[in-house]
Structures are given as structure tokens and as C-alpha cells.
């Protein structure tokens, strides 16, 4: 039985569409699918906006507590129509309504002033913890050391004496 010609099975070539297709993610194999272009981040930075991906679900199970921890600190979900449609079609289909959710992560935003305030709090907490550790070490209160090494232990008090002698050379 003779086979049909291969040419007969090929689809016909259409004319070029009215709107030209454009690739939104270039070098996709080199980047994370969650990366946001530097130009977009610069635009949002000028507007005083900070972005962050936040866990919404893990393996299909909702994780409302993890998300709530961010929402109570001023984070809100980003929708594709925000900032003049800046994210429309980037992580979702064009024209899709609702928040941007990619594999259990929601893109969230908040004003940069809240982020700077949070960073200052974190810096102060870090510096206070380091100062407390430095004070313990300088004061002799080293955690994990057994009895007898504390500065107020009776045997330590007897030996906590510094003697200073100055020798004057004779000519």
C-alpha cells in the first residue's frame, strides 16, 4: 500500500499575525523563573516600592500562617494590573485577574519606608546580641564554663589582683 506524500500532511504557513510575538524571558536557562528584570526593579525603587516572594503553599497545602506573618508587617499581594500593568503577562497569562502566584509563592509588595524601618530593627537586634556576647566575654561570664571560672567565685577573687611595677633603670 503506497504511503501518502509527506508534503500533504504539513500545515499551511499562515501570514504573520497582527501583533508580533515577543519573548519576555530571555536567557531563561541561566536565570530563576522568579527573577525580575533590573529595569523593572529600578522603576519600582524610584516609586518607593519593595518586592518579595512569600510562601503561600507547600506541596499544594496552604500555609496561611507563613503568609500572615508577612501580611501583618505591611506586605500585600501584587496583581498584574498594578503599576500600569508592569507584571501583566510576566508570571501569569495576559489579562489574568488576582494575585501573582507561581508554584506556591506569591509576589508581595510594601512601601520601602516600612522595609527600611524593619531593616533598622533587625540591625539593632543584631548589634544588641553582639554587645551582650561581648560583655559576657569581657566580664568573664562565658556560657558553658564550669564553676570556678566565674569572676565572683571565691578562688577567682583571691587571684583577681593586678600588680604593676615600674622599674627605673639606673645609669
N, C-alpha and C positions, 0 to 999 in steps of 0.2 A: 504494500500500500504506500503510495507516494506521500511524502510529508508536505505540509503547506509551506509556502515560502516564508522565511523569517521576516522579510520586509512587511508582509501583510499584518503581522502581529504588533508592530511598533506603533506607539501612539503618534498622532499627528502633532507637529510642532505648533504651539499657539503663538499668537502675536504677543509682543511684550505687554505686560499688564500696565494699567493706567498709573499705578503707584509702584515705584521701584522698591524692591525688597532690599533691606539693609540688615547686616549682621550687627546685633547690639553687643555681643560678647566676642571680642577678638582675643586671640591667644588663650582660648578657654582651657586648653590642656595645661597651661602654665599657671593658671590662677584658680583660686577658690570660686565656687559658684556664688558665694556670698559677698565677694569683693564689690566695692562701689568705686566707680571711677574717681580719680583725684580731682578732676574738674568739678564734678557734682559736689564732692565734699568741700571744695573751696567755696562754691556758691552758697552752700548751706552754712559754712563757717562765717561768711560775710553777713548772713541773716541772723547769726547768733543761735544756731541750732546744733545740737549734738545727737548722734545716732548710735544705736546699739542693737545687736541681735539678742533676743531674750528667749529662753526656753518656754515653749507653750505646751509641748507634749513630748513624751519619751516613748519610743516604740509604739506610737498610736494611743498611749494612755495620757489623758490630760494631766498636766502638772500645774494646777491653779495656784498653789502656794508659792512656787518659784516665780511665777509671773506676778503675783500680787506684791511680792517683795520689791519689785521694780515699780509697779504702778503707784504704790504708796509714797514713793520717792520722786514722783513727778513725771515718770515715763508714760507716754501714750503711744498707741499703735499708729503706724504710718499707713495711709491709704494711697493708692496710685494717683488719685486726683490732686493730692496736696502739692503745693509749690508749683502750680501751673502744669501739673501732670509730669513732673520730673521723673517719677518712677513708673509711669504708665508703660506697661509692656516690658519692663526690665526684669522683674521677678514673677510677674503674672501675665495673663493674657491681656491684650489691649482692651481698655474699657471695663475691665472687671471691677466690681464694687467690693468694698470691705477691706479689711486689713491685709497687709502683705505677709503671708505665711509660707515659708519654704522649709519643707521637711521637719516640721515641729518647732521652727524658730520664727518668731515674729519680729519684724523690724520696728523698733520703737524710737521715739524722739523726745527730747525735752529741751527747754531753753539752756543755753550754755552757762548762764549765770548760776543755775542750780548745780550743774556739773562742777563748776569751779568751787562752789561752796562745799560740795561733797569731797572734792579733792583736798581742800584745806582741812576739813575734819579728819580725813584719813591721814594726812601728813602730821597733824597734831597728835593723833593717837599713836602713830609710829614713833614720833620723836619722844613722846612721854614714856612709851615702853622701853625705848633705848636708854633714856635717862634713868629710869628705875633700875635697869640692869647695871648700869654704870655705878650708881650709888651703892647697890648691894656689893659689888666687887670692891669698890674703894673703901667701903665701910667694913669689909671682912665678912659680910653675911653672904657667903657663897652657897647657893642651894645645892643640896646633895652632900655637903661635907659633914662628917660625923662630929659628935660632941667633942669639945676640946679645941675646936678651931674657931669658935665664935670670939669676937673681940672682948666680950664681957665675961668670959669663962675665967674662974679663979686662977688657973695656971697661966692664962694669957695675960691677965692683969699684972702678975708679978714680973713678967718679961716685957711688957709694953713700955719700956723705958728707953729713951734715946739719949745717948751720951755724946756730947760734942766736945772735942778737944781741939784746941788750936795750938799748934807748935810754932814757936817763933825761932827761926834759925839764928844761931849765934855766929857772929862773924869771926 
